[in-house]
Amino acid sequence: MSATAHADSPAASTAPTFADYARPLWRRVLINRESAIIAILIAVYVVSLVAVPNFSGPLTITYLLRDVAPILLIALPMTMIIVTEEIDLSVASIVGLSSVLTGLLTQAGVPFLAAALIAILAGAVAGTFNGFLVTVVGLPSLAVTIGTLALYRGIAVGLLGTTAITDFPEAWTDLARANIPGTPVPLIMIAFVLLALAFGAVLHFTPFGRSLYAIGLNKEAAAFSGIDVGRTKFVLFIASGAVSAFAGVYFTLLYSNARGDNALGMELQIVAAVLLGGVSIFGGRGALHGVIAGVLLIGTVGSALRLANVTSDVINVITGLLLILSVISSSLLAWAHNRRASALGRRKGVAGAVASAT
Amino acid sequence: MSVAPMADIRTGGAAQFVKRLASARELGILIALLLVILAATLTNPNFLFSPDGFRDLFLTPSLLLLVAVGQAVVIITRNIDLSVSSVVGLTAYLTGRLFIDVEGIPILVVILAGLLFGALLGAINGALVAFARVPALVITLGTMYIYRGLNVSWAGSNRINASDLPRDFRALGTEQILGIPVLTILAVAVLVMAAWYLRNMRGGREYYAIGSDPDAAHLYGLRVTRRLISAFVLSGALSGLAGVLYAARYGTVSSAAGTGWELQAIGAAVIGGVAISGGVGTLWGAALGAFLLMTINRALPILGIHDFWQRAVVGTLIIGAIVLDRVLAVRQRRKLIAQREEAS
């Protein structure tokens, strides 16, 4: 309605308008990718409650959230990195590295809190190295993070070998496995909610967050608009490293196990969940609530299928199919939208020519 | 008068410099490879001079060579194929199953079946990438999960054992001709054919065009969709062949066969000079990169470095290779600009 109103004005008939707010508020909020994923999540959850035995027990939510917590945590900075059209595949290796460091330092007698902080600092250093190679040296982040994926994992495995450290202070392992008193929700969710609020506030309500979308949509235009693209990406990689290391400390405590190959392959699950949540791999598009729904969807599907005695390989096949369907669907939607827009344009073009001729 | 200096720049400074640069990279890797072999042999002469050592030097990298060559073709078109490890695993299991279920099936038929199956899996990748216009990273991430999941659910907890495979087939993995393993000869033959195709046939050159600038390739009239699908089909077929030869070499095939190979293949290609951004690199470089990686893995324990540090070495090499690429590219661009300034 407002689009046709715009078309009447002389300026709009020559230049296309970006009808960002052309749709009414309820359509903008309810009919988008994030809402679709949230709807699918609710649908899957409801179906599992009904169809899968034992799914409605209180332990389900506890185990689901406990297992999916590292992915939830790391998906937050990963979203921001993918929005700027970069990628960080080394996150799982940083989880493994921080797990090994925590274990080694604890074994050497360092108090656990100090060991955890040193591990998180090491993760930040790893992220700094990534950021340096991507922003200062100017290498593509895919290549860099494939290299650092091997490097950090190699350092983790090299430091610990095939042994595993399983001796951790009980107070801390109990803390990692405890729930919020009276609820089935694990304590780690408090940390996650705080981080999610912080990241969400930065991404959606600060100029820094808006600049991420600008960088993802058009790097050169963003640079010319005064955004320091290099420094922004640098900060994102450091954040990714630090959060991955924190997730690594939690992972170690949860399983009471520090091994060199902890969280092997987790980076792919994180990327799959982020893409499922509506973030475009081309950058410039995405929101945190969609990503959180995406992670929870994959976790719920996995949990429900496991309780239904489906083997984990089928769960992997379904995860892969979900990922491919989600990215193809956005391609299909864009194609359908383009066809409709070009048909509309052709119709309007004819009408405009007729109007201007008379 | 003005034509001569222009021709000078085109065939003289810039082109010669670029050509020297290209050959320097492969030569550099070859020198690094020889240095590693030298260091390992000096520490322990059995590395090279024992019959096992000499055979393993050629045998160990052969399978990775096939996968790396396919991967290099895909990377040259500015894409990536993460699903190669799952294709290797699936075709290795298919090989075992064919020998077990079909009595007296000829080895050639099995090899062809593996090739075709791998090509089919690659075609799925290529179709999704070319038609859905989705980055190959995401598609092959998904197909990696799917193919591996199918492999595990098909195999269950079964394993193919060496006793299930016919002796002639197993002999493929251990036989030698004139001291060089048959697998290596096969792999090098494939490498020579693929490298010749990429260098001399229009289809091969079009891969480079698409990788350098996909939009320009499309505007120029190249059939980008068709070429992309063929690149992935080639990668899948080579991974399929590697899977069949995996069964020949190792005999035992579990559902985890080939895990981790995609990173090794990408690493080998990147170390060998194939740029992730596409359009640059040769298959010879990727092959030499595969040789270098596998030889370093074998040489590390001999040089006293525990082979737990293998992956760290691979990671350092990959990072070193891409930093080197970047430094050389920047320097080359500066030289070309300077020459252009000089001429005008």
Chai-1 contact restraints between the chains, C-beta under 6 A:
chainA,res_idxA,chainB,res_idxB,connection_type,confidence,min_distance_angstrom,max_distance_angstrom,comment,restraint_id
A,V137,B,R326,contact,1.0,0.0,6.0,A-B,restraint_1
A,L139,B,I322,contact,1.0,0.0,6.0,A-B,restraint_2
A,L139,B,R326,contact,1.0,0.0,6.0,A-B,restraint_3
A,P140,B,I276,contact,1.0,0.0,6.0,A-B,restraint_4
A,P140,B,S277,contact,1.0,0.0,6.0,A-B,restraint_5
A,L142,B,I276,contact,1.0,0.0,6.0,A-B,restraint_6
A,A143,B,I276,contact,1.0,0.0,6.0,A-B,restraint_7
A,A143,B,I322,contact,1.0,0.0,6.0,A-B,restraint_8
A,G147,B,G315,contact,1.0,0.0,6.0,A-B,restraint_9
A,G147,B,I318,contact,1.0,0.0,6.0,A-B,restraint_10
A,G147,B,I319,contact,1.0,0.0,6.0,A-B,restraint_11
A,A150,B,R311,contact,1.0,0.0,6.0,A-B,restraint_12
A,A150,B,V314,contact,1.0,0.0,6.0,A-B,restraint_13
A,A150,B,G315,contact,1.0,0.0,6.0,A-B,restraint_14
A,L151,B,A312,contact,1.0,0.0,6.0,A-B,restraint_15
A,L151,B,G315,contact,1.0,0.0,6.0,A-B,restraint_16
A,L151,B,T316,contact,1.0,0.0,6.0,A-B,restraint_17
A,R153,B,R311,contact,1.0,0.0,6.0,A-B,restraint_18
A,G154,B,R311,contact,1.0,0.0,6.0,A-B,restraint_19
A,G154,B,A312,contact,1.0,0.0,6.0,A-B,restraint_20
A,G154,B,G315,contact,1.0,0.0,6.0,A-B,restraint_21
A,I155,B,A312,contact,1.0,0.0,6.0,A-B,restraint_22
A,V157,B,F308,contact,1.0,0.0,6.0,A-B,restraint_23
A,G158,B,F308,contact,1.0,0.0,6.0,A-B,restraint_24
A,G158,B,W309,contact,1.0,0.0,6.0,A-B,restraint_25
A,G158,B,A312,contact,1.0,0.0,6.0,A-B,restraint_26
A,G161,B,F308,contact,1.0,0.0,6.0,A-B,restraint_27
A,L268,B,L141,contact,1.0,0.0,6.0,A-B,restraint_28
A,I281,B,P135,contact,1.0,0.0,6.0,A-B,restraint_29
A,I281,B,V138,contact,1.0,0.0,6.0,A-B,restraint_30
A,D313,B,G149,contact,1.0,0.0,6.0,A-B,restraint_31
A,D313,B,V152,contact,1.0,0.0,6.0,A-B,restraint_32
A,D313,B,S153,contact,1.0,0.0,6.0,A-B,restraint_33
A,V314,B,S153,contact,1.0,0.0,6.0,A-B,restraint_34
A,N316,B,Y145,contact,1.0,0.0,6.0,A-B,restraint_35
A,N316,B,G149,contact,1.0,0.0,6.0,A-B,restraint_36
A,V317,B,I146,contact,1.0,0.0,6.0,A-B,restraint_37
A,V317,B,G149,contact,1.0,0.0,6.0,A-B,restraint_38
A,T319,B,Y145,contact,1.0,0.0,6.0,A-B,restraint_39
A,G320,B,G142,contact,1.0,0.0,6.0,A-B,restraint_40
A,G320,B,Y145,contact,1.0,0.0,6.0,A-B,restraint_41
A,G320,B,I146,contact,1.0,0.0,6.0,A-B,restraint_42
A,L323,B,G142,contact,1.0,0.0,6.0,A-B,restraint_43
A,I324,B,G142,contact,1.0,0.0,6.0,A-B,restraint_44
A,V327,B,V134,contact,1.0,0.0,6.0,A-B,restraint_45
A,V327,B,V138,contact,1.0,0.0,6.0,A-B,restraint_46
A,I328,B,A132,contact,1.0,0.0,6.0,A-B,restraint_47
A,S331,B,A132,contact,1.0,0.0,6.0,A-B,restraint_48
A,S331,B,R133,contact,1.0,0.0,6.0,A-B,restraint_49
A,S331,B,V134,contact,1.0,0.0,6.0,A-B,restraint_50
